[in-house]
Amino acid sequence: MKLKNMLLVLLFFTAMSLSYSQMLKEATHEYLPGVTLKPLIIRSERSTFKRGEYQVEYVAKKGFKFKSVTIDISNTTDKDVVLDFESFFLVDEQGNRYESTNVLQSGKLTNKTDKFQMPLKAGKTKRYSVGFWPAVPVELKTFRLDVDGDIIDLEASEKK
């Protein structure tokens, strides 16, 4: 029984080292008229999928992590809209831009260019996780989201 517990502890710490999440300050931004987005979490991950290379997982080299941002998007209009995740970029504190490379929504993983446009029905809110490419040096800590040229600061929430 002792060995089983040690293996569980080892597995837990290994999983913790592969990804790190940081809650963001709650702020809502207009994406389109009547459509808002709210960044919730920025995540650092050891591996990701790259656009156009289905079922290939990439592992970041030492000193680098892939970033993803979890976002709620709400459509308060009475018409369906199409969200274009190709227009989402992560920008680091040095001004480097990282392209969106995969989108996860309701269990649907998309990493093909022709599926970066996703419908959002009228009156609905959905949560998306947008992954970015290439990997980011771990020493960079400040990021912004560029959505169709609108810059959104991704500020960490205050710890309680």
C-alpha positions as CSV (number, residue, x, y, z in Angstrom):
1,M,0.0,0.0,0.0
2,K,2.9,2.4,0.7
3,L,4.3,2.0,-2.8
4,K,0.9,2.8,-4.3
5,N,0.6,6.0,-2.3
6,M,4.2,7.0,-3.3
7,L,3.3,6.5,-6.9
8,L,0.2,8.6,-6.6
9,V,2.2,11.4,-5.0
10,L,4.8,11.2,-7.7
11,L,2.1,11.3,-10.4
12,F,0.5,14.3,-8.8
13,F,3.7,16.3,-8.7
14,T,4.6,15.3,-12.2
15,A,1.2,16.5,-13.4
16,M,1.5,19.8,-11.5
17,S,4.8,20.5,-13.2
18,L,3.4,20.1,-16.6
19,S,0.8,22.9,-16.3
20,Y,0.2,26.1,-14.3
21,S,-3.0,28.2,-14.3
22,Q,-3.5,31.7,-13.2
23,M,-6.9,33.3,-12.6
24,L,-7.3,36.7,-14.3
25,K,-9.1,39.9,-13.1
26,E,-12.7,39.9,-14.1
27,A,-13.2,42.3,-17.0
28,T,-15.6,42.2,-19.9
29,H,-14.7,43.5,-23.4
30,E,-16.7,44.0,-26.5
31,Y,-15.8,41.6,-29.3
32,L,-18.5,42.5,-31.8
33,P,-21.6,44.7,-31.3
34,G,-23.7,42.8,-28.7
35,V,-21.0,40.1,-28.3
36,T,-18.6,40.3,-25.3
37,L,-15.6,38.3,-24.2
38,K,-14.3,37.8,-20.7
39,P,-10.8,36.3,-20.2
40,L,-10.8,34.0,-17.2
41,I,-7.6,32.0,-17.0
42,I,-4.1,32.0,-18.5
43,R,-2.5,28.6,-18.5
44,S,1.1,27.5,-19.0
45,E,1.5,24.1,-20.5
46,R,4.3,21.8,-21.3
47,S,2.7,20.5,-24.5
48,T,0.2,21.5,-27.2
49,F,-1.1,20.7,-30.7
50,K,-0.1,22.8,-33.7
51,R,-2.4,24.1,-36.4
52,G,-2.7,21.9,-39.4
53,E,-0.9,18.9,-37.8
54,Y,-3.8,16.8,-36.5
55,Q,-3.0,14.4,-33.7
56,V,0.6,15.5,-33.3
57,E,1.5,16.8,-29.8
58,Y,4.5,19.1,-29.3
59,V,6.5,19.4,-26.1
60,A,8.1,22.7,-25.2
61,K,11.9,22.6,-24.7
62,K,13.3,23.4,-21.3
63,G,12.7,27.0,-20.3
64,F,9.6,27.4,-22.5
65,K,5.9,26.8,-22.0
66,F,2.9,27.0,-24.3
67,K,0.2,29.4,-23.3
68,S,-3.6,29.1,-23.5
69,V,-6.3,31.5,-22.4
70,T,-9.8,30.5,-21.3
71,I,-12.4,32.9,-22.4
72,D,-16.2,33.2,-21.9
73,I,-17.9,34.7,-25.0
74,S,-21.5,35.9,-24.8
75,N,-23.9,36.7,-27.6
76,T,-26.6,39.0,-26.3
77,T,-28.0,39.8,-29.7
78,D,-31.0,38.1,-31.4
79,K,-28.8,36.8,-34.3
80,D,-26.3,34.0,-34.5
81,V,-22.7,35.2,-35.0
82,V,-19.5,33.6,-36.2
83,L,-16.4,33.8,-34.0
84,D,-13.1,34.0,-35.8
85,F,-10.3,32.7,-33.6
86,E,-7.7,33.3,-36.3
87,S,-7.9,37.0,-35.2
88,F,-6.8,36.1,-31.6
89,F,-3.2,36.6,-30.8
90,L,-1.2,36.5,-27.5
91,V,1.3,39.4,-27.1
92,D,4.1,39.2,-24.5
93,E,5.7,42.0,-22.6
94,Q,8.4,42.4,-25.4
95,G,5.8,42.8,-28.1
96,N,6.2,39.3,-29.6
97,R,2.9,37.9,-31.1
98,Y,1.8,34.3,-30.8
99,E,-0.8,32.9,-33.2
100,S,-3.8,30.9,-32.1
101,T,-3.2,27.3,-32.9
102,N,-6.0,25.4,-31.4
103,V,-9.4,26.0,-29.8
104,L,-11.2,23.8,-27.3
105,Q,-14.9,24.4,-26.8
106,S,-17.4,22.0,-25.2
107,G,-15.2,19.1,-25.8
108,K,-14.5,20.0,-29.4
109,L,-10.8,20.4,-30.3
110,T,-10.1,22.3,-33.5
111,N,-6.6,22.8,-34.9
112,K,-7.5,23.0,-38.6
113,T,-7.5,26.5,-40.2
114,D,-10.9,26.0,-41.8
115,K,-12.5,25.3,-38.4
116,F,-11.3,28.5,-36.6
117,Q,-14.6,30.1,-37.4
118,M,-17.2,28.9,-34.9
119,P,-20.9,29.8,-34.6
120,L,-22.3,31.2,-31.4
121,K,-26.1,31.2,-31.2
122,A,-28.1,34.2,-30.2
123,G,-28.5,34.6,-26.5
124,K,-25.8,32.0,-25.7
125,T,-22.6,32.1,-23.7
126,K,-19.8,29.5,-24.3
127,R,-16.4,28.9,-22.8
128,Y,-13.4,28.5,-25.1
129,S,-9.7,27.7,-24.4
130,V,-7.5,29.2,-27.1
131,G,-3.9,27.8,-27.4
132,F,-1.1,29.8,-28.8
133,W,2.1,29.0,-30.8
134,P,5.1,29.0,-30.5
135,A,6.2,28.3,-26.9
136,V,6.9,31.3,-24.7
137,P,10.1,31.7,-22.5
138,V,9.1,31.0,-18.9
139,E,10.6,34.3,-17.6
140,L,8.0,36.3,-19.5
141,K,5.1,37.0,-17.1
142,T,3.0,39.8,-18.6
143,F,0.6,39.1,-21.5
144,R,-2.1,40.8,-23.5
145,L,-4.7,39.4,-25.9
146,D,-5.0,41.0,-29.3
147,V,-8.4,40.4,-30.8
148,D,-9.0,42.0,-34.1
149,G,-6.5,44.8,-33.1
150,D,-8.2,45.4,-29.7
151,I,-5.6,45.0,-26.9
152,I,-6.8,43.3,-23.7
153,D,-4.5,43.3,-20.7
154,L,-4.4,39.9,-19.0
155,E,-4.0,40.9,-15.4
156,A,-3.7,38.4,-12.6
157,S,-6.5,38.5,-10.0
158,E,-5.7,39.6,-6.4
159,K,-4.9,36.6,-4.2
160,K,-7.2,36.4,-1.2
